[in-house]
Amino acid sequence: DILRPAPMAVMPSRPGPTIAAFIAAALVAPAVAGESLLRGGASSASMGPGGRGLLGYSYYASTTAYGNTPRTACGNMDTKELVKGTGYYAVASAQAMQSDFPAELHGGGCRWVCKNGDGTPVARCDYEHANGTLSGSKPVDGCSCFQEGTCMCGKASSDAGQACGTAPMGCFTCGRGQLLRMTPYNMGNPKTDVVMGEEIKVVVADVCPYGSNSKWCPARPGEVNAAGAKNHLDFATIPAGDYDNNFFVFSVEPCSWELIERMRAMSDCPASTFPEPGGTP
């Protein structure tokens, strides 16, 4: 498992179903729960900036933390040096959020192989746990997966976006949002449906492949993880505060030019994988 951190503040009340209710529902009906959350349980009018269902943000994600690394899948960047002095947090985004991996780069592709405990091949691993918590979560039938391919220089596929609930966040893309008090261990508690800490900015510097992280990191746009989330962000640096893998509400936005220039200087990914001026790939 990957684990850890976050900040503190309280949010105004809002009408409609709570995020806690939608995430709890995701564990019962994972195929549609993410869409219900993004649409505020009603229409797309409650989705995205200005919407109320996600506190004015466009997406929600589960989170973990893995610690800084000197070499990432986004072109062997040093996560600590990348964000030093910028105010950003470096993160690895789930494979579903960056599922386009050019076959000609660094050995190419980002595949996985999964098998049940008896060796029977399966497409994905399912997880079982008590309602409202991932405590004690374990794969069904002893399932396990492993990664194939290098998973380098990933970009979001055209299937990602608000329509499916998976944020398009490949390498070198950025976002801003807030951590919730809700964690994967208290998903049924509506009192945790409030933010904690100040708004933070994130930049994708790495990938969280499905093969080696089947519990947390969805493989394809629209799929959910064991926590019922269609997005997952793995922090390289633990945000300040009382963090316990808290959920995160966020929107995608262009990176600062300071950060883009720093990524171009540090990464050995091709220029075609970098954002266009004023936008994201």
Beta strands, then each sheet from edge to edge (+ up, - down):
strand 1: 59-65
strand 2: 88-94
strand 3: 111-115
strand 4: 121-122
strand 5: 127-128
strand 6: 138-139
strand 7: 144-148
strand 8: 174-180
strand 9: 195-208
strand 10: 232-235
strand 11: 248-253
sheet 1: 1+ 10+ 2- 9- 8+ 11- 1+
sheet 2: 4+ 3- 7+
sheet 3: 5+ 6-
end
